[in-house]
Amino acid sequence: MDGSLQYLPWDGVLNENTAMLDPAFTFRLVCPSKQLSVHGYRFSYMLLPASHQRGMAWTYANIAGPASADSIVFAHEAITAMKNRKLPEALMQLVISRHAYLRKHKIIESEICPECGYFVFEKINVALPDGYSVMDGKYFDLKSYPHYMKINLLSPSINLLCDFPF
């Protein structure tokens, strides 16, 4: 499971599974831009054992170089938005309501019951426009779920499935 999306639980209970691992032996990469569905910025931070911080800082500085001022400002604002939970909770309410609507009206269906995040992997029971690109099981090496597609419940293109009443 994607650790960043574990911070977006549909039941509202915050529990990121890798937080239970021993911090002396665990590297955790957290991506606030993914959690906040802000894809224009790619910002992440790493939690790692103190014994590896100096080496990781040197490696990062020599591979990526310094961050720009607007990236640093975004990072500060993203962490603030994550801490106050208003934006992630609003996103999750939208995702939950869209998913429930699509399932209730049999527009999508699945054996899988999602628990977090804003992506689902389900069958689409309505026709999509000709030439519309989808990500099906072959992109994820999942032969056991034929006709399932990756659906971003926050995407504006979700309106291709139906006209939402909200």
Secondary structure, DSSP 4 states (H G I P E B T S, - for coil): --TTGGGSBTTS----GGGGS-TTS--EEE-HHHHTT-TTS---EEE--HHHHHHHHHHHHHHT-PPPHHHHHHHHHHHHHHHH-HHHHHHHHHHHHHHHHHHHTTSEE-SS---BSSEEEEEE-SPPPTT----BGGGGT-TTSTTEEEEETTSGGGGGT-----
